[in-house]
Amino acid sequence: MPTHPSQTSDAPTLPERSTLDIKSILLVDDDTELAETLKSLLESHNFLVTAVNNGAEAFRETMTTDFDVIICDMLMPTMPGDMFYLAVKKTKPQLASRFLFITGFADHPKVNDFLGSIDALVMFKPVLSEDLVRMISLVLKRNALAREAQGD
């Protein structure tokens, strides 16, 4: 049987990317332009991204999918990030450690009080793409270590 040129024995082979390698991200931000930009960026890094514009929509999404990472804005209409987080923590506590909060309100007392009261990762807008990808990796690593510690 003839071999394809790329299948010669001296050519390096790359492992096939399986669906198990693809991580799912829920992106929650009421700034639709920013959300679309971040969604495109993350998809270019092989993440599967679901984008919604408020906590209520995001909560509905978490009822059907256990996302690997939840990137969440803080101040949004309908349901702000803190209320969304608390609702998720109550109904699906295993997802609480998967949050990465992004906010443009570094000096907002309510935002600071909430973020200081939980063990979550936070980024302040404007967010650099390489920093976002690095923080997502940190969330994924943090959760992998937690699963190992639990013996899963």
Kinemage of the C-alpha trace (Angstrom):
@kinemage 1
@onewidth
@group {chain A} dominant
@subgroup {mainchain}
@vectorlist {calphas} color= white
{ca met a 1} P 0.000 0.000 0.000
{ca pro a 2} L 1.486 3.411 -0.929
{ca thr a 3} L 2.355 5.783 1.881
{ca his a 4} L 1.324 9.390 1.908
{ca pro a 5} L 4.395 11.700 1.934
{ca ser a 6} L 3.516 13.015 5.397
{ca gln a 7} L 3.378 9.462 6.767
{ca thr a 8} L 7.000 8.514 6.165
{ca ser a 9} L 8.799 7.027 9.108
{ca asp a 10} L 11.173 9.969 9.529
{ca ala a 11} L 8.374 12.582 9.661
{ca pro a 12} L 7.316 13.633 13.174
{ca thr a 13} L 3.765 12.748 14.062
{ca leu a 14} L 1.538 15.011 16.062
{ca pro a 15} L -1.005 13.549 18.449
{ca glu a 16} L -4.561 13.929 17.247
{ca arg a 17} L -6.562 16.457 19.204
{ca ser a 18} L -9.555 14.758 20.742
{ca thr a 19} L -12.711 16.381 22.009
{ca leu a 20} L -11.492 15.632 25.534
{ca asp a 21} L -8.756 18.247 25.078
{ca ile a 22} L -11.209 21.005 24.209
{ca lys a 23} L -12.182 23.048 27.243
{ca ser a 24} L -15.528 24.799 27.504
{ca ile a 25} L -15.814 28.391 28.639
{ca leu a 26} L -18.880 30.348 29.655
{ca leu a 27} L -18.272 34.038 28.943
{ca val a 28} L -20.632 36.422 30.756
{ca asp a 29} L -20.407 40.126 29.894
{ca asp a 30} L -23.036 42.747 29.064
{ca asp a 31} L -20.603 44.534 26.721
{ca thr a 32} L -21.509 42.570 23.582
{ca glu a 33} L -18.654 44.007 21.518
{ca leu a 34} L -16.089 42.986 24.137
{ca ala a 35} L -17.742 39.587 24.545
{ca glu a 36} L -17.550 38.908 20.806
{ca thr a 37} L -13.891 39.980 20.719
{ca leu a 38} L -13.021 37.733 23.666
{ca lys a 39} L -15.057 34.871 22.202
{ca ser a 40} L -13.112 35.057 18.922
{ca leu a 41} L -9.817 35.249 20.790
{ca leu a 42} L -10.628 32.232 22.945
{ca glu a 43} L -11.940 30.199 20.023
{ca ser a 44} L -8.641 30.878 18.231
{ca his a 45} L -6.995 29.136 21.230
{ca asn a 46} L -9.246 26.073 20.711
{ca phe a 47} L -11.716 26.774 23.504
{ca leu a 48} L -15.411 26.087 23.040
{ca val a 49} L -17.061 29.369 24.095
{ca thr a 50} L -20.658 30.133 25.020
{ca ala a 51} L -21.241 33.883 25.402
{ca val a 52} L -24.198 35.432 27.226
{ca asn a 53} L -24.811 38.998 28.396
{ca asn a 54} L -26.110 38.655 31.950
{ca gly a 55} L -26.060 36.413 34.996
{ca ala a 56} L -29.605 35.109 34.517
{ca glu a 57} L -28.775 33.742 31.062
{ca ala a 58} L -25.489 32.403 32.398
{ca phe a 59} L -27.260 30.635 35.253
{ca arg a 60} L -29.554 28.870 32.760
{ca glu a 61} L -26.463 27.736 30.828
{ca thr a 62} L -24.838 26.300 33.966
{ca met a 63} L -27.939 24.209 34.625
{ca thr a 64} L -27.259 22.230 31.435
{ca thr a 65} L -23.450 22.359 31.124
{ca asp a 66} L -20.566 22.009 33.577
{ca phe a 67} L -18.198 24.533 32.030
{ca asp a 68} L -14.463 24.170 32.622
{ca val a 69} L -14.066 27.935 33.133
{ca ile a 70} L -16.605 30.704 33.771
{ca ile a 71} L -15.381 34.182 32.834
{ca cys a 72} L -17.738 36.629 34.476
{ca asp a 73} L -18.146 40.399 34.456
{ca met a 74} L -19.215 41.873 37.782
{ca leu a 75} L -21.653 44.713 37.084
{ca met a 76} L -24.377 43.679 34.621
{ca pro a 77} L -28.116 44.224 34.279
{ca thr a 78} L -30.665 41.503 35.164
{ca met a 79} L -28.249 39.580 37.424
{ca pro a 80} L -24.795 40.906 38.348
{ca gly a 81} L -21.751 38.675 38.645
{ca asp a 82} L -21.845 38.333 42.424
{ca met a 83} L -25.474 37.141 42.417
{ca phe a 84} L -24.749 34.732 39.551
{ca tyr a 85} L -21.754 33.311 41.432
{ca leu a 86} L -23.784 32.848 44.619
{ca ala a 87} L -26.607 31.123 42.688
{ca val a 88} L -24.134 28.758 41.028
{ca lys a 89} L -22.335 28.073 44.319
{ca lys a 90} L -25.653 27.104 45.908
{ca thr a 91} L -26.920 24.874 43.076
{ca lys a 92} L -23.675 23.512 41.572
{ca pro a 93} L -20.918 24.100 44.134
{ca gln a 94} L -18.340 22.219 42.040
{ca leu a 95} L -18.433 25.100 39.532
{ca ala a 96} L -17.644 27.849 42.051
{ca ser a 97} L -13.871 27.375 41.780
{ca arg a 98} L -14.049 27.692 37.987
{ca phe a 99} L -14.861 31.419 38.024
{ca leu a 100} L -12.547 34.067 36.655
{ca phe a 101} L -13.994 37.515 37.311
{ca ile a 102} L -13.305 40.424 34.983
{ca thr a 103} L -14.311 43.936 35.947
{ca gly a 104} L -13.699 47.515 34.971
{ca phe a 105} L -14.541 48.682 38.481
{ca ala a 106} L -11.365 48.158 40.481
{ca asp a 107} L -12.356 50.786 43.061
{ca his a 108} L -16.046 49.911 43.429
{ca pro a 109} L -16.761 49.129 47.135
{ca lys a 110} L -19.406 46.452 46.421
{ca val a 111} L -17.156 44.724 43.885
{ca asn a 112} L -14.143 44.852 46.212
{ca asp a 113} L -16.129 43.585 49.207
{ca phe a 114} L -17.500 40.649 47.231
{ca leu a 115} L -14.201 39.692 45.599
{ca gly a 116} L -12.454 39.934 48.963
{ca ser a 117} L -14.972 37.531 50.495
{ca ile a 118} L -14.419 34.645 48.061
{ca asp a 119} L -11.468 32.651 46.748
{ca ala a 120} L -11.654 33.690 43.095
{ca leu a 121} L -9.308 34.918 40.437
{ca val a 122} L -9.861 38.474 39.199
{ca met a 123} L -8.691 40.534 36.237
{ca phe a 124} L -9.295 44.221 35.696
{ca lys a 125} L -10.255 45.701 32.338
{ca pro a 126} L -8.716 46.347 29.936
{ca val a 127} L -7.604 42.719 29.687
{ca leu a 128} L -4.618 41.707 27.576
{ca ser a 129} L -5.231 38.571 25.529
{ca glu a 130} L -2.096 36.757 26.715
{ca asp a 131} L -2.983 37.531 30.345
{ca leu a 132} L -6.499 36.170 29.836
{ca val a 133} L -5.213 32.920 28.354
{ca arg a 134} L -2.683 32.630 31.197
{ca met a 135} L -5.424 33.143 33.803
{ca ile a 136} L -7.657 30.553 32.122
{ca ser a 137} L -4.747 28.098 32.296
{ca leu a 138} L -4.407 28.922 35.980
{ca val a 139} L -8.111 28.181 36.606
{ca leu a 140} L -7.788 24.874 34.723
{ca lys a 141} L -4.622 23.900 36.632
{ca arg a 142} L -6.161 24.897 39.953
{ca asn a 143} L -9.203 22.702 39.301
{ca ala a 144} L -7.102 19.768 38.088
{ca leu a 145} L -5.081 19.921 41.319
{ca ala a 146} L -8.284 20.065 43.367
{ca arg a 147} L -9.651 16.990 41.550
{ca glu a 148} L -6.383 15.120 42.191
{ca ala a 149} L -6.530 16.006 45.879
{ca gln a 150} L -10.076 14.633 46.037
{ca gly a 151} L -8.994 11.452 44.288
{ca asp a 152} L -11.227 11.894 41.224
